[in-house]
Amino acid sequence: MFIRQISVFIENRKGRLAEFCRLLGEHGIDMVAVTIADTTSFGILRAIVDDTDRAVKLLRDANYAVTVTEVLAVAVEDQPGGLGVALEKLKDAGIGVEYLYSFVRHVGGQSVFLLRVDDPTLAVKVFKDGGIRLLSHDEVLTAK
């Protein structure tokens, strides 16, 4: 149920993101979802890649600060308010969302969002009990 996400510290300077993407690309590592939160001097890039372990080793060998975090991938109806249904279930269970980002692919006509929450185990139960579909890492990687 949990998706392994890499978080990478990237200096906020021209060309650094291009270097990062080139490095992954040269080694055949595919980013299937990505987001960046930035400040004046650095950014935190979060991504789902098709080979997490290999990406972590490659990035560390290239002197990037990288960590692996478990996030949830939920599929919601691709319509106004679709995401709100899932978020209301978390709110009702007292679970906070630390961040989320969308996914450019769809699964069975549903939109996919990646979430980091403050109580992932409870969130899995809440989503399952509430009829919200959780995706596996493989389902995320093979989504179209």
Sine and cosine of phi, psi and omega as CSV:
sin_phi,cos_phi,sin_psi,cos_psi,sin_omega,cos_omega
0.00,0.00,-0.45,0.90,-0.03,-1.00
-1.00,-0.02,0.59,-0.81,0.01,-1.00
-0.96,-0.28,0.72,-0.70,0.01,-1.00
-1.00,0.05,0.88,-0.47,-0.04,-1.00
-0.93,-0.35,0.65,-0.76,0.13,-0.99
-1.00,-0.09,0.61,-0.80,0.11,-0.99
-0.85,-0.52,0.80,-0.60,-0.13,-0.99
-0.79,-0.61,0.77,-0.64,0.09,-1.00
-0.98,0.18,0.84,-0.54,-0.01,-1.00
-0.78,-0.62,0.78,-0.62,0.06,-1.00
-0.87,0.49,0.62,-0.79,0.01,-1.00
-1.00,0.02,0.97,0.23,0.05,-1.00
-0.63,-0.77,0.44,-0.90,-0.07,-1.00
-0.83,0.55,0.74,-0.67,0.08,-1.00
1.00,0.02,-0.25,0.97,-0.08,-1.00
-0.92,0.40,-0.63,0.77,0.03,-1.00
-0.92,0.39,-0.64,0.77,0.04,-1.00
-0.88,0.48,-0.66,0.75,0.03,-1.00
-0.88,0.48,-0.70,0.72,0.02,-1.00
-0.86,0.51,-0.77,0.64,-0.03,-1.00
-0.90,0.44,-0.64,0.77,0.03,-1.00
-0.88,0.47,-0.69,0.72,0.00,-1.00
-0.85,0.53,-0.76,0.65,0.02,-1.00
-0.88,0.47,-0.72,0.69,-0.03,-1.00
-0.87,0.49,-0.67,0.75,0.01,-1.00
-0.88,0.47,-0.39,0.92,0.00,-1.00
-0.96,-0.26,0.21,0.98,0.10,-0.99
0.94,0.34,0.41,0.91,0.02,-1.00
-1.00,-0.09,0.83,-0.56,-0.07,-1.00
-0.99,-0.13,0.80,-0.60,0.13,-0.99
-1.00,0.01,0.85,-0.53,0.00,-1.00
-0.98,-0.20,-0.23,0.97,0.11,-0.99
-0.43,-0.90,0.59,-0.81,-0.03,-1.00
-0.41,-0.91,0.56,-0.83,0.11,-0.99
-0.52,-0.85,0.44,-0.90,0.05,-1.00
-0.73,-0.68,0.75,-0.67,0.17,-0.98
-0.94,-0.35,0.79,-0.61,-0.10,-1.00
-0.83,-0.55,0.31,-0.95,0.15,-0.99
-0.80,-0.60,-0.15,-0.99,-0.01,-1.00
-0.88,0.47,-0.63,0.78,-0.13,-0.99
-0.94,-0.35,-0.23,0.97,0.00,-1.00
-0.42,-0.91,0.21,-0.98,0.07,-1.00
-0.71,-0.70,0.40,-0.92,0.14,-0.99
-0.93,-0.36,0.92,-0.39,0.05,-1.00
-1.00,-0.04,0.77,-0.64,0.07,-1.00
-0.89,-0.45,0.72,-0.69,-0.06,-1.00
-0.51,-0.86,0.45,-0.89,0.20,-0.98
-0.96,-0.29,0.82,-0.58,-0.02,-1.00
-0.85,-0.52,0.29,-0.96,-0.07,-1.00
-0.98,0.19,-0.19,0.98,0.05,-1.00
-0.57,-0.82,1.00,0.09,-0.11,-0.99
-0.86,0.50,-0.75,0.67,-0.06,-1.00
-0.89,0.47,-0.70,0.72,0.00,-1.00
-0.92,0.40,-0.63,0.78,0.02,-1.00
-0.90,0.44,-0.68,0.73,0.00,-1.00
-0.88,0.48,-0.73,0.68,0.01,-1.00
-0.89,0.47,-0.73,0.68,0.00,-1.00
-0.85,0.52,-0.74,0.68,-0.04,-1.00
-0.92,0.39,-0.67,0.74,0.04,-1.00
-0.90,0.44,-0.65,0.76,0.04,-1.00
-0.88,0.47,-0.45,0.89,0.02,-1.00
-1.00,-0.06,0.24,0.97,0.07,-1.00
0.93,0.36,0.49,0.87,0.15,-0.99
-1.00,0.00,0.59,-0.81,0.15,-0.99
-0.99,0.10,0.89,-0.45,-0.08,-1.00
-0.68,-0.73,0.64,-0.77,0.09,-1.00
-0.76,-0.65,0.31,-0.95,0.06,-1.00
-0.91,-0.41,0.75,-0.66,-0.02,-1.00
-0.79,-0.61,0.58,-0.82,0.08,-1.00
-1.00,-0.02,0.76,-0.65,0.06,-1.00
-0.79,-0.61,0.16,-0.99,0.05,-1.00
-0.95,-0.30,0.58,-0.82,0.11,-0.99
-0.90,-0.43,0.86,-0.50,0.00,-1.00
-0.90,-0.44,0.62,-0.79,0.07,-1.00
-0.97,-0.24,0.81,-0.59,-0.03,-1.00
-0.79,-0.61,0.33,-0.95,0.02,-1.00
-0.86,0.51,0.72,-0.69,0.00,-1.00
-1.00,0.09,0.97,0.26,-0.01,-1.00
-0.40,-0.92,0.31,-0.95,0.03,-1.00
-0.81,0.58,0.77,-0.63,0.01,-1.00
1.00,0.02,-0.08,1.00,-0.04,-1.00
-0.85,0.52,-0.73,0.68,0.02,-1.00
-0.92,0.40,-0.57,0.82,0.00,-1.00
-0.85,0.53,-0.58,0.81,0.02,-1.00
-0.86,0.51,-0.73,0.68,-0.01,-1.00
-0.92,0.38,-0.67,0.74,-0.03,-1.00
-0.92,0.39,-0.56,0.83,0.06,-1.00
-0.88,0.47,-0.61,0.79,0.02,-1.00
-0.90,0.43,-0.64,0.76,0.06,-1.00
-0.91,0.41,-0.71,0.71,0.00,-1.00
-0.85,0.53,-0.71,0.70,-0.03,-1.00
-0.90,0.44,-0.45,0.89,0.02,-1.00
-1.00,-0.04,0.04,1.00,0.01,-1.00
0.97,0.26,0.42,0.91,-0.02,-1.00
-0.99,-0.16,0.78,-0.62,0.02,-1.00
-1.00,-0.02,0.56,-0.83,0.07,-1.00
-0.99,-0.14,0.85,-0.52,0.03,-1.00
-0.98,0.19,-0.66,0.75,0.11,-0.99
-0.23,-0.97,0.27,-0.96,0.12,-0.99
-0.47,-0.88,0.36,-0.93,0.11,-0.99
-0.49,-0.87,0.39,-0.92,-0.06,-1.00
-1.00,0.00,0.18,-0.98,-0.10,-1.00
-0.85,-0.52,0.69,-0.72,-0.10,-0.99
-0.99,0.17,-0.15,0.99,0.01,-1.00
-0.98,-0.22,0.27,-0.96,0.03,-1.00
-0.88,-0.47,0.39,-0.92,0.08,-1.00
-0.80,-0.59,0.92,-0.40,0.03,-1.00
0.81,0.58,0.63,0.78,0.01,-1.00
0.98,0.20,0.06,1.00,0.00,-1.00
-0.97,-0.25,0.55,-0.84,0.10,-0.99
-0.97,0.24,0.47,-0.88,0.00,-1.00
-0.87,-0.50,0.72,-0.69,0.07,-1.00
-0.81,-0.58,0.59,-0.81,0.06,-1.00
-0.96,-0.27,0.75,-0.66,-0.08,-1.00
-0.78,-0.63,0.59,-0.81,0.23,-0.97
-0.91,-0.40,0.81,-0.59,-0.05,-1.00
-0.83,-0.56,0.28,-0.96,-0.05,-1.00
-0.99,0.15,-0.17,0.99,0.08,-1.00
-0.61,-0.79,0.98,0.19,-0.10,-0.99
-0.88,0.47,-0.62,0.78,-0.02,-1.00
-0.89,0.45,-0.71,0.70,0.05,-1.00
-0.91,0.41,-0.62,0.78,0.01,-1.00
-0.87,0.49,-0.65,0.76,0.05,-1.00
-0.86,0.52,-0.73,0.68,0.00,-1.00
-0.88,0.47,-0.71,0.70,-0.02,-1.00
-0.87,0.49,-0.71,0.70,0.00,-1.00
-0.91,0.42,-0.70,0.72,0.01,-1.00
-0.89,0.46,-0.74,0.67,0.01,-1.00
-0.90,0.44,-0.51,0.86,-0.04,-1.00
-1.00,-0.01,0.10,1.00,0.05,-1.00
0.97,0.26,0.35,0.94,0.05,-1.00
-1.00,-0.04,0.80,-0.60,-0.06,-1.00
-0.97,0.24,0.80,-0.60,0.13,-0.99
-0.98,-0.22,0.63,-0.78,-0.03,-1.00
-0.97,-0.25,0.51,-0.86,0.11,-0.99
-0.99,0.11,0.21,-0.98,0.04,-1.00
-0.85,0.52,-0.69,0.73,0.01,-1.00
-0.88,0.47,-0.65,0.76,0.03,-1.00
-0.90,0.44,-0.61,0.79,0.05,-1.00
-0.90,0.43,-0.69,0.72,-0.04,-1.00
-0.92,0.38,-0.50,0.87,-0.07,-1.00
-0.98,-0.18,0.05,1.00,0.01,-1.00
-0.89,0.45,0.51,-0.86,0.03,-1.00
-0.89,-0.45,0.00,0.00,0.00,0.00
